[in-house]
Amino acid sequence: MKRQIYLAVLLIVLCSFSNWAQNKKNVKYTFPKKSVEFVVTFPAKPKLKKISAKGVSGTSAKLVLADEIIKADVTEISEAVSAKIERFSETELASAARNHGRDNGYEDLTVTTDKTDIGRYARMQGYKTISDVRVMYEAHFYYGKRQVLILYVISESSEYPTKAISKFLNSLSIVKENK
């Protein structure tokens, strides 16, 4: 009888641990936590760090997975900066995205721009060989009224896009107050 109780308790503990482990595996992380305009969902908690360049500061979130790297940078912008970006032509937005790719050593660049319900954006794709592996790099630049959000993804080009990359890029949404 004691043995049966012991086995039942052990089974309950093991099942509970298994459920806990599965739930930990399925944890999703929304970034940025205190967004005013855009949010994106990571499949797990990314490493966060403060970033600053040319007088602009923000937050970066990066997650390295088995077959890919996914990253997002967000910075809040003033109304004046937003108005300036709004006046940029499609050619200027494309040029900025293309320069980003070239500055980071990517080749065979493809750049597109558009305006959607999320706002104006530019999309840049390029290739690079790292340690004899050809990788695909893609960056999406979203320009809002109060934020700029940049999504970056990278994986081996023969595997691109991975399921995790597709889910990450498709998880972008507008914060409810701004819809």
C-alpha positions as CSV (number, residue, x, y, z in Angstrom):
1,M,0.0,0.0,0.0
2,K,2.8,2.4,0.9
3,R,4.5,1.5,-2.3
4,Q,1.4,2.3,-4.4
5,I,1.0,5.7,-2.6
6,Y,4.7,6.4,-3.2
7,L,4.4,5.6,-6.9
8,A,1.3,7.7,-7.2
9,V,3.0,10.7,-5.6
10,L,6.1,10.2,-7.8
11,L,3.9,10.0,-10.9
12,I,2.1,13.2,-9.9
13,V,5.4,15.0,-9.3
14,L,6.9,13.8,-12.6
15,C,3.7,14.9,-14.5
16,S,3.8,18.3,-12.8
17,F,7.4,18.8,-13.7
18,S,6.7,17.7,-17.3
19,N,3.9,20.2,-17.6
20,W,6.0,23.0,-16.0
21,A,8.9,22.2,-18.4
22,Q,6.5,22.3,-21.4
23,N,5.0,25.6,-20.2
24,K,8.5,27.1,-19.8
25,K,9.3,25.9,-23.4
26,N,6.2,27.7,-24.7
27,V,6.7,31.0,-23.0
28,K,6.4,33.9,-25.3
29,Y,7.9,37.4,-24.7
30,T,6.4,40.6,-26.0
31,F,8.7,43.4,-26.8
32,P,8.9,46.2,-25.9
33,K,7.0,45.8,-22.6
34,K,6.1,49.4,-22.4
35,S,5.3,50.2,-26.0
36,V,3.5,53.2,-27.2
37,E,3.0,52.0,-30.7
38,F,4.4,48.6,-31.9
39,V,4.9,45.2,-30.2
40,V,6.5,42.0,-31.5
41,T,6.6,38.6,-29.9
42,F,9.7,36.5,-29.3
43,P,9.4,32.7,-28.8
44,A,11.3,33.0,-25.5
45,K,12.8,35.8,-23.4
46,P,15.5,37.7,-25.4
47,K,18.5,39.4,-23.9
48,L,17.8,43.1,-23.5
49,K,20.2,45.9,-23.6
50,K,20.2,49.7,-23.8
51,I,21.5,51.1,-27.1
52,S,22.6,54.5,-28.1
53,A,23.9,55.9,-31.4
54,K,24.2,59.4,-32.8
55,G,22.3,60.9,-29.9
56,V,19.4,58.5,-30.1
57,S,18.8,55.9,-27.4
58,G,16.6,52.9,-27.2
59,T,16.3,49.2,-26.2
60,S,17.5,46.2,-28.1
61,A,16.2,42.6,-27.7
62,K,18.1,39.7,-29.2
63,L,17.4,36.0,-29.1
64,V,19.8,33.4,-30.5
65,L,18.0,30.1,-31.4
66,A,19.4,26.9,-32.9
67,D,19.1,27.9,-36.5
68,E,18.5,31.7,-36.4
69,I,19.0,35.0,-34.7
70,I,16.0,37.3,-34.2
71,K,16.4,40.8,-32.9
72,A,14.4,44.0,-32.4
73,D,15.5,47.5,-31.6
74,V,13.0,50.2,-30.5
75,T,13.5,53.9,-29.9
76,E,11.0,56.6,-29.1
77,I,11.0,59.6,-31.3
78,S,9.8,63.2,-31.0
79,E,7.0,64.7,-33.1
80,A,9.6,66.7,-34.9
81,V,11.6,63.6,-35.9
82,S,8.4,61.8,-36.9
83,A,7.3,64.8,-39.1
84,K,10.8,64.7,-40.7
85,I,10.5,61.0,-41.4
86,E,7.0,61.4,-42.8
87,R,8.4,63.8,-45.4
88,F,11.0,61.3,-46.6
89,S,10.4,60.0,-50.1
90,E,10.2,56.3,-50.8
91,T,13.6,56.6,-52.4
92,E,15.1,58.2,-49.2
93,L,13.6,55.4,-47.1
94,A,15.0,52.7,-49.5
95,S,18.4,54.4,-49.5
96,A,18.6,54.4,-45.7
97,A,17.8,50.7,-45.6
98,R,20.2,49.9,-48.4
99,N,23.0,51.8,-46.6
100,H,22.3,49.8,-43.5
101,G,22.8,46.6,-45.4
102,R,26.0,47.8,-47.1
103,D,27.4,49.2,-43.8
104,N,27.0,45.8,-42.3
105,G,28.7,44.0,-45.2
106,Y,25.7,42.4,-46.9
107,E,25.6,41.8,-50.7
108,D,22.9,41.2,-53.3
109,L,20.6,43.7,-51.5
110,T,16.9,43.9,-52.2
111,V,15.0,46.8,-50.7
112,T,11.3,47.6,-50.7
113,T,9.2,50.3,-49.1
114,D,5.5,50.7,-48.5
115,K,2.9,52.1,-46.2
116,T,0.4,49.8,-44.4
117,D,-2.0,50.1,-41.5
118,I,1.1,49.6,-39.2
119,G,2.7,52.7,-40.9
120,R,5.6,53.4,-43.3
121,Y,8.3,50.8,-43.5
122,A,11.3,49.7,-45.5
123,R,12.4,46.1,-45.9
124,M,16.0,45.1,-46.7
125,Q,17.3,41.6,-47.5
126,G,20.9,40.7,-48.2
127,Y,23.4,37.8,-48.1
128,K,26.7,37.4,-46.4
129,T,29.2,34.5,-46.0
130,I,30.1,33.9,-42.4
131,S,32.6,31.1,-41.6
132,D,31.9,29.5,-45.0
133,V,28.2,29.6,-44.5
134,R,25.9,31.7,-46.7
135,V,23.4,33.5,-44.5
136,M,20.3,35.5,-45.3
137,Y,19.8,38.8,-43.4
138,E,16.6,40.7,-43.4
139,A,15.7,43.9,-41.6
140,H,12.3,45.6,-41.4
141,F,12.2,49.3,-40.4
142,Y,8.9,50.5,-39.1
143,Y,8.4,54.3,-38.7
144,G,5.6,55.3,-36.4
145,K,4.5,58.6,-35.0
146,R,6.3,58.0,-31.7
147,Q,8.5,55.0,-32.3
148,V,10.9,53.5,-34.7
149,L,11.0,49.7,-34.5
150,I,13.6,47.7,-36.4
151,L,13.3,43.9,-36.7
152,Y,16.3,41.8,-37.7
153,V,16.5,38.2,-38.7
154,I,19.3,36.0,-39.9
155,S,19.6,32.3,-40.8
156,E,21.4,30.1,-43.2
157,S,20.2,31.1,-46.6
158,S,19.3,27.5,-47.6
159,E,16.9,27.3,-44.5
160,Y,15.4,30.8,-44.9
161,P,12.8,31.6,-43.7
162,T,12.6,29.3,-40.7
163,K,9.4,28.8,-38.9
164,A,10.6,30.9,-36.0
165,I,11.6,33.8,-38.3
166,S,8.2,33.7,-40.0
167,K,6.3,33.7,-36.7
168,F,8.5,36.5,-35.3
169,L,8.0,38.8,-38.4
170,N,4.3,38.1,-38.5
171,S,3.8,38.8,-34.8
172,L,4.2,42.6,-35.2
173,S,1.1,44.5,-34.2
174,I,-0.1,47.9,-33.2
175,V,-0.7,48.7,-29.6
176,K,-4.5,48.7,-29.0
177,E,-4.6,52.4,-28.1
178,N,-3.3,53.3,-31.5
179,K,-5.6,51.2,-33.7
